[in-house]
């Protein structure tokens, strides 16, 4: 598989390896376009809601990356054994209801937060899609789709102008009611 290929629906069943996952091995068909969407999920969700998303921050700050996260960012060998700090942002995204549609986690390794990319630490209530997809409708990426205890999730590793960014987006039950 090429480093920047997006995994397709044919690959979903093989990636459902979360031990805490629900019994379903395939996502609901109406959710598949959302899981596989290229480009800005923010724009798609806002179109669906008919209004800008509301972003509620759950956490924003420095965290040490897990082994799994380091692997997803492409680290190998002895780099996997060394501690690696990142700027982590965890948010809930709200569409046109009082219940969150998506839980999202963005991971920015500190080595990626240089130059213009430092603004990623200052997003506050701004959806990350506004920044990542400001100039391009799509970005080189690698994606994993899996079923978690919270819901169906897409984990996307982006190459944003040579900077590594890992974004996990979990579609919550209240979003499924809208599709």
QUIDA-V335956 format. One record per pair of residues at least 6 apart in sequence whose C-alpha atoms are under 6 Angstrom apart, sorted by the first residue. I is the first residue (numbers start at 1). J is the second residue. Records with the same first field share a line. If there is no record, write none. Layout:
I: J, J
This chain:
4: 140, 141, 142
5: 142
6: 142, 143
7: 143
12: 145
13: 25
15: 146
16: 146, 147
20: 149
21: 147, 148, 149
35: 154
39: 137, 138
40: 129
42: 129
46: 52, 53
49: 95, 96
53: 94, 95
54: 93, 94
55: 92, 93, 125
56: 91, 92
57: 91
58: 90, 91
59: 89, 90
60: 88, 89
61: 87, 88
62: 86, 87, 88
63: 85, 86
64: 84, 85
65: 84, 85
86: 108, 109, 110
87: 107, 108
88: 106, 107
89: 105, 106
90: 104, 105
91: 103, 104
92: 100, 102, 103
93: 100, 101, 102
94: 100, 101
101: 172, 174, 175
102: 170, 171, 172
103: 169, 170
104: 168, 169
105: 167, 168
106: 166, 167
107: 165, 166
108: 165
112: 163, 164
140: 158, 159
141: 157, 158
142: 156, 157
143: 155, 156
144: 154, 155
145: 153, 154
146: 152, 153
151: 170, 171, 172
152: 170, 171
153: 169, 170
154: 168, 169
155: 167, 168
156: 166, 167
157: 165, 166
158: 165
